[in-house]
Amino acid sequence: MITHLFFALTASEMGLSPTILALIVVSSIVFIVGFAKSSRENEYKKLMDSFIERKEESD
């Protein structure tokens, strides 16, 4: 009875080949890594900009 509660399609039933699945996984990983890297750089840039701005105001 509990098996009737769950329903899922396999990748082949959805028309996804192993090549396409690999491409999706690699693209997802690249996106997440790129997003994390750019977010960290933006935070660093904002921090440095605010530090420079405060230093100029104190002069």
N, C-alpha and C positions, 0 to 999 in steps of 0.2 A: 504494500500500500504506500509506503514512504517513497518508493521509486516513482510513483505517479506525480509527486510534488515537484520533482526536478526535471527540467527539460533543457537539453542543450544540443546544439548542432556541432558536428565535428568540422574541422577546417576543410576537409575535402567536400563535405556536403554544402559548405558555403562557397565553394569554388576557389579556395585558396591553396595554391601549391606551396611546397616547402620553400621554394625560392622567394615567393612573395612574403611568406611568413618571416623568413630571415631578413628580408628587406625592411619589413615593418619593425622588427625588433631592433635592428641596427639603427634605423632612423630615429626610433624612440630614445635609444640610449644617447645618440649624438645630440638630439634636441635637449634632453635633460642636462647633460654635461655642459653644453653651450649656454643654456639658460643660467645654470648655477655660476658659471665663470663670468658671464656678463653682469649678473647681479652683484657679484662680489666686487668687480671692477667699478661699477657705478657707485657702490657704497664707499669704496676707497676714494674715488674722485670727489664725491660730495664732502667727505670728511676733510680731505686736503683743501678743497675750495673754502670750506667754512673756517678752517684753521688760518689760511692765508688772509681771508677777509678780516678776521678778528685781529690778526697781527697788524694789518694796515690801519685799522681803526685805532689801535693803541698808540701808533706812532704820531 
